[in-house]
Amino acid sequence: MDLVLTTDTHLPARARDLPPALWSAVEAADVVIHAGDWVSEAALDALESRSRRLIACYGNNDGPGLRARLPEIAYATLDGLRLAVVHETGPAAAREARCAARFPDVDVLVFGHSHIPWDTTAATGLRLLNPGSPTDRRRQPHATYMTATIAGGRLEAVTLHALPPR
């Protein structure tokens, strides 16, 4: 099962559209995961229409329309792998321990907010992934998104993709 992970798209505030490479990945993926800060319902509509399956939550910059359509935390089980998707996880310091305590029954936590790519594993085995932002790199060298594969109930082949400058 092929996944695309993205967050902090901020459309149309930070860009008019998602980068073509991300759209290609979305259209090829079995599941797309978005960890919030869409900004517009049109962005959600576009991703829903081009995804086979979308698992998503809202972020701190998302207004009432998006909050009515999306949960604060999205949960899904994919091929036996238990996932949660949330926008904010707090400061980087002690993130793994804090998230492991908050999400004890989850194998993978996808989060956003910082625009900083993150891939670590807590002592409990919880994998924490932040794909960065495809439209607003902030202090990062590149705008980014992630892809991954689930096979036999395990997360494999997690790849951070750097996007070309706009």
Secondary structure, DSSP 8 states (H G I E B T S, - for coil): -EEEEE----TTTT-SS--HHHHHHHHH-SEEEE-S---SHHHHHHHHHH-SSEEE---TT--HHHHHHS-SEEEEEETTEEEEEES----STTHHHHHHHH-TT-SEEEE-SS---EEEE-TTS-EEEE---SS--TTSSS-EEEEEEEETTEEEEEEEEE----
